[in-house]
Each structure stands twice: as C-alpha cells, then as structure tokens.
Amino acid sequence: MKTIIFANGNFSDPQRARQNIQPEDIILAADGGARHCLAMELIPHVVIGDFDSLTPDELAYMQAAGAKLIRYPVDKDFTDLELALEYAQQLKPDRILIFGGLGARWDQTLANLTLIAGSNYNGVSLALLDGSQEIIPLHGPGTLSIHGSPGDTVSLIPLAGNAEGITIQGCAYPLDHETLYFGSTRGVSNALSDHTATISLERGTLICIHIRNAAHSEAKAT
C-alpha cells in the first residue's frame, strides 16, 4: 500500500499521477493540493492544512463525498506538506509519493526538498515526482535501484555535508566507494548506460534525481 500526497505546487503530469495510484492506496491532499485531486475527479481520503487555499464550497463538497478534513491554524510552525507527511508516516505505508511538491516559490521548493531528505524520514521509501523527473532521498547506509532507459539523466547531489562511500553501477560515469562533496557539482548529469543503475551510499545523504526519457521508467528505493 502506498500513500499519495498532493501538494499545492506545480502539477504538470496528471496522467503519471493516475498511473501511480492503485485502488488500495491512501490519497492525502496538503491544503490546495486537493484541487489537483478534484481536477482529476478524485476525492482524497484526507485533506490536511490550514485551508487558506481552498474555498468553503470546495471543503464542503469533499467532506460530503467522504474526505476527512484536518484543519490547523494559519499561524503554525509547519507547512501543509510537512503536516501531510507526518500523517502519512503514521499510516506506515510501503511507499510515499508526492505530486505537486515543486513550484514557482523557491522558498517552498527548497523547503520541500530538504523536508523529504530530513532524518525524520530516514528508512521511509519516499519520492517526489514532477513530470519526467523523480527526486528520491538516499541516506547512508543504503542502496537505491533506478530503472529506466539508457540515456536517462541521473544526478546525485549531497545534502547537509559530504556523501561518502558512493558506488554507482549501470551509469556512464561509475564510482567506487568515492565521496561527493557538499557544494560540488561533480554528481550532476550522469546517465544510465543500462536499464538499471544501482547507487550505494555508506555515509551522509544524497538527493537522487532521475530524469526519464521513457514513460515506463521507475525508481525504487531498497
């Protein structure tokens, strides 16, 4: 069972979202992310946030259709997406997918990227999807398998310090127990040389970005 979270950012590929939703999955909407659900004719199981991005009519419609509404005050310490992630984690899903997590506001985008890579979610299979791009945090020690097509872009960006003991197989530029340094761009714009790449990390945190050339590609953390 997956938990799907719709945030209130850009939502460029509804078809891909539909392809990732199974009948048994739990759908959460972080405040205005509920509008993405409504545009797809989906009723989220839970809508969570301060509801400053939704009208009373929208809230009433979703509640009447069976959605659970969890309202927080506008003056709160956490973003709506973080509240949704905390709720999702309590459900203990096999995986959490986030749509609409990127957007025009750089503060929100950067906050969301660092949020999914935070230590609170270490051990959770988590990914942020945006069109042809998938962003996956990897904590050491850990391994990530990326499945796609030769030529797909794979970028590795260290976060909150150096990422040590990185081994990459199945990419044009392999690494063998090497370090990517925080503030360096060495890990950007690698490419799949096969249909599967394996990335292992001993210490630190990586933001792994897979940009797909084929719609059927998928990434799975192990």
Sequence and secondary structure as in RCSB ss.txt:
>XXXX:A:sequence
MKTIIFANGNFSDPQRARQNIQPEDIILAADGGARHCLAMELIPHVVIGDFDSLTPDELAYMQAAGAKLIRYPVD
KDFTDLELALEYAQQLKPDRILIFGGLGARWDQTLANLTLIAGSNYNGVSLALLDGSQEIIPLHGPGTLSIHGSP
GDTVSLIPLAGNAEGITIQGCAYPLDHETLYFGSTRGVSNALSDHTATISLERGTLICIHIRNAAHSEAKAT
>XXXX:A:secstr
 EEEEE SS    HHHHHHH  TT EEEEEGGGHHHHHHTT   SEEEE  TTS HHHHHHHHHTT EEEE  SS
 SS HHHHHHHHHHHT  SEEEEES   S HHHHHHHHHHHTSGGGTTS EEEEETTEEEEEEESSEEEEEE  T
T EEEEEEEEEEEEEEEEESBSS EEEEEE TT  TTTTEEBSSSEEEEEESEEEEEEEEE SSTT EEEE 
